[in-house]
Amino acid sequence: MIDIKLLRTELEVTSVKLEQRGYELDKKAVMALEARRKEVQVRTQELQSRRNASAKEIGKAKAAGKDTAVFMAAVANLGDELKQAETELDEVQGLLNDILLDIPNLAHESVPVGRDENDNVEVRRWGGPPKFDFEPKDHTDLGVGLGLLDFEMATKLTGSRFVTMTGQLVRLHRAITQFMIDLHVQEHGYTEIYVPYMVNSDTLRGTGNLPKFEEDLFGVKGEQGFYLIPTAEVPVTNVVRGEIVEAESLPRKYVCHTPCFRSEAGSYGKDTRGMLRQHQFEKVELVHIVRPQDSYDALEELTSNAERILQKLGLHYRTVVLCTRDMGFAAAKTYDIEAWLPGQQRYREISSCSNCEDFQARRMQARWRNPETGKPELVHTLNGSGLAVGRTLIAVMENYQDATGRIGIPEVLQSYMGGAKIIGG
């Protein structure tokens, strides 16, 4: 969440910045609650002072052997008033906290102001689209044609927006996953971490998924109140929730492979063909926990680490910086990496790399001890796909196809495939 001080001292400026993100702040409600908070807080402090003074008077009276009944009755009345004032203060602060939990992060000054994806700004490209002397197929036709993708079977087993894979295509999916993990660990210095695929509500609240986006989640039936994770970002970032980490342990760079589960609420009718938007998919996620002064260098590093996967695979892509209204809720700045898909003749997001600054850390109370002051301060958190495995599989299938519908295997993956060079041969 954003710092409440921004609502107290920079309300107008903050409201304008939130408008750029597509969020309309109820300034009247904020001002009314703040006025009430100040009033109740002053009354609470006065009652605490009076109670403390009365306690001293009781002590003096007892020492002098005087009757303390009158003083005791006064303290009891003050105690009741104080308890009532403290309850009211908690209620007001709770209402303010509810507002804060609903507010998105403020955009970094370098983020372009815009309304939708059409206002995103391309910052670089790598490689070029492959040239075919035939009309390229999309991944659905390729996979179904080879008998290795089956959407009807998945629908029978579960429902729409699921898929079953068989044979060499499953192995290619697994090969891509292991290649990504190996590269990030061996070349980029990440620590691999394994986490639960179910989390509690505190964990989701820490990263900003709750309470605002509950409809996007799959809850687990039972009394525990667990949810299936929408991304490994959620449990991995929360590793530092409620912690004060020492400066020498930063930066922390984690890589994590998990399945991801999303209800895709609000996306009905969008990308229903194939594997682009499914309820269950896999990602290799990158998470950085860093000192605040290092977070924008870390964003460039994280993004380049994700891009390196596509470069090694020989896949053409472009990187864009998202505009203010196209960014995710918790992000202060986001780069999307978009791979070229010949079957669709368009770029599609394959990774989203974000700096959340202290937005998630404030919700999680995740801090580091600044050696210069000796005091705890909020860390900065970053995350990004390195990469989305299913979408990378799609990109490989479509970019490495031949005229007969077979799929070539990129050289860097062949050792993971037992030396095989083609699927469908």
Residue, then its C-alpha position, 0 to 999 in steps of 0.5 A: m500500500i502507499d504511505i498514508k502520509l501521502l494522503r495526509t500531506e499531499l492529498e491533491v498531488t496524490s489524487v492526480k497521480l492516482e487519476q493517471r492510474g485510472y483510480e478515483l480517490d474519494k478525497k472527501a471521505v479521506m478528509a472526513l476520516e482524517a479529521r475524525r482520526k485526529e479528533v479521537q486521537v487527541r481525546t485518547q491521548e488526553l484521557q491517557s494523560r489524565r489516567n496517568a496523572s490520576a494513578k500518580e495521585i493514588g500512589k501519593a495518597k496511598a503513601a500518605g495513608k489517605d483514602t483513595a476511593v474517590f481517586m479509584a472511582a475517577v480512574a475507573n471512569l477514565g478507563d471506560e472513556l479511554k477504552q471507548a476512545e481507543t475502540e473508536l480510534d481503531e475503527v477509524q484507522g480500520l476504515l482508513n486502512d480499507i481505503l489504503l488497501d484499495i489504492p494502487n501503487l503510484a507510478h514512477e516518474s519515468v512511466p508514460v501517462g496513458r489510457d491503455e496498451n496503445d499508449n505503451v512505449e517500445v524501448r527495444r527489439w531483439g532479432g527479427p521474425p522468421k521468414f517462411d515460404f508457407e503460411p505458418k500455423d498457430h500452436t493449436d493447429l500444430g499441436v492438435g495436428l501432431g496429436l500432442l495437444d488435446f483440448e477436448m480431453a481437458t474439457k471432459l476432465t475439467g472444463s474449458r481453458f485447460v489442455t492435456m499434452t502428451g509425448q514429446l511436447v510434454r518433454l519439450h515443456r519440461a525442457i523449457t522449464q529446466f533450461m530457464i531454471d538452470l540459466h537463472v541459477q548458473e548464469h544470473g546467480y539466482t537461488e532456486i526456491y520451492v514454495p507451497y502452491m496454496v497460501n493463506s489470505d495474509t500472504l495474498r494480502g501482502t502482495g496486493n491480491l487481496p482484498k481487491f482481486e479475490e474474484d481472480l483467485f481459486g479458493v480451496k474448499g475447506e476450513q483452512g481458508f487457503y487459496l491456490i497461488p496465481t503466481a509464485e510471486v505471492p509466496v516467494t515475496n512473502v518469504v520476508r513478510g514480518e522480517i527485518v533482514e540484515a543489509e549484508s543479506l541483500p539483494r536476495k534473488y529467487v527463482c521459482h517454478t510453480p503451476c499458477f491458477r487463475s479464474e480469469a474473471g472478466s476475460y470471458g471471450k478473450d483468447t479462448r483459442g489454444m493455450l494463451r489464457q488458461h486457468q492452469f499454467e506454469k511459470v518460472e518466476l524471478v523475485h528480487i528483495v533489495r535496498p530501496q536505492d538499488s531497486y531500479d537497477a534491479l528492475e533493469e537486471l531482472t528484465s535483461n535476465a528474462e530477455r536472455i532466455l528468449q535470446k538463447l532460444g533465438l526468439h524475436y521479441r520486443t520490450v515495452v514500458l507500460c503506461t500508467r493505466d496498463m500496469g498491474f495494481a502493485a507496480a510502480k514501473t513495468y516492462d512487458i516482454e512480448a514474443w513474436l508469434p508467427g501463427q498470429q502475426r503479432y507480439r504477445e506478452i511472455s513476461s511482465c517485469s515490475n518494480c513494486e518499490d515499497f508498496q508490497a513491503r509496507r503491506m507485509q511489514a518487510r524491512w531491512r536494517n540500514p547500517e547507516t542509521g541502525k533502524p529498520e526501513l522498508v525493502h523494495t520488492l520486484n518480480g517478473s516471469g523468467l518466463a511463462v513456460g506455456r507461452t514460451l512453448i507456444a513461441v517455440m512451436e510457432n517459430y520453429q515449425d516447418a511446412t509439414g507441421r513438424i516442430g524444430i527444437p532450439e539447439v539449447l534445448q536439445s540436450y534436455m530432449g535426449g538429443a532430439k532435434i525435431i518433434g513429429g519426424 
